[in-house]
Amino acid sequence: MPRDSVRHMGFDERHLHPAGVVTVSGWQVKQYGVTVSGALIEEPVLAAAEQFLPKLLPAAAASDGTPQAAFSVLHKGMDAIWLNLYSWVQEAIVHCRAANATLTAPTSFAELSEPLIGCVWELPALVHERAAWVRHLLQPQRPDLDAYLADWLPAGPVGRP
């Protein structure tokens, strides 16, 4: 496709908020929220997303000693609410599953069948969490899960290159 036939898609910063760690089916899940306006995501939507997380976890826990740790990004966008769960498996591999809900039914999540991993506003969390996993679990002589769970991408604007 010639460059001059590509329509302008536009870009506006979104806002990321660390949202704490929750235990889900034995997994420690670091949660992030992303919004268009910078406002926090409403509590009923947060609760529905948290209830949906077990459906996105890997089918079987690793027997190789990998800590049951994951991180999620809940993104209230312009067209839908997106829930991405990234679980650490086999020591250094990210397992990803995602769901979404419509803005008219924001607590009714459904798993996505498409192999999407995130958008430009969600991927900064993935980049940070990859570095934190290496820093706290792969590089040290003694892996430190607590240090990983305490290492957050700071709140603020996300998405710029």
C-alpha positions, 0 to 999 in steps of 0.5 A, a space after each residue: 500500500 503506497 504511503 500516501 494512501 494510508 489515512 492519518 490515525 492520530 495519537 493522544 497520550 493515555 494515562 497509566 495507574 499502578 493498581 496493586 497486587 491481587 492474588 488470583 487462583 494462587 497467582 500474584 497479579 500486578 495490576 495496571 489501569 490505563 485510561 484516556 482521561 487520567 481518571 481512575 477506572 470505576 470500581 465495578 469495572 475493576 471488580 469484574 475484571 478481577 473476577 475474570 482473571 482466572 479465565 485468562 490464566 495458563 491452564 497448568 501451573 509450571 512444575 519448573 519452579 517458576 513463581 506464579 506471577 503475572 501482570 494485567 493491564 485494564 484499559 478503558 479506551 475510546 471503543 471498549 474496555 480491554 483486559 490483558 493478562 501476561 503470566 510468567 511461565 517456563 522461567 522467562 516466557 510471557 503467556 498472554 490472553 486477553 478479553 474485552 467488554 463494551 462501553 455499554 456493558 463494561 462489566 461483561 468481559 469475554 475472552 478474545 479469540 484473536 491473538 492480540 497482545 496489546 496496543 501502544 498504550 498497554 505495551 509500556 507496561 509489558 516493556 517495564 515488566 519484562 525488565 523488572 522480571 530480568 532484574 529481580 528474578 533472572 539476574 540475581 543469584 537468589 531470585 526475589 519475587 517480592 522485589 519484582 512485585 514491588 517494582 512498578 511502572 510509575 503512574 503517568 502518561 504512556 504511549 509516546 515512542 
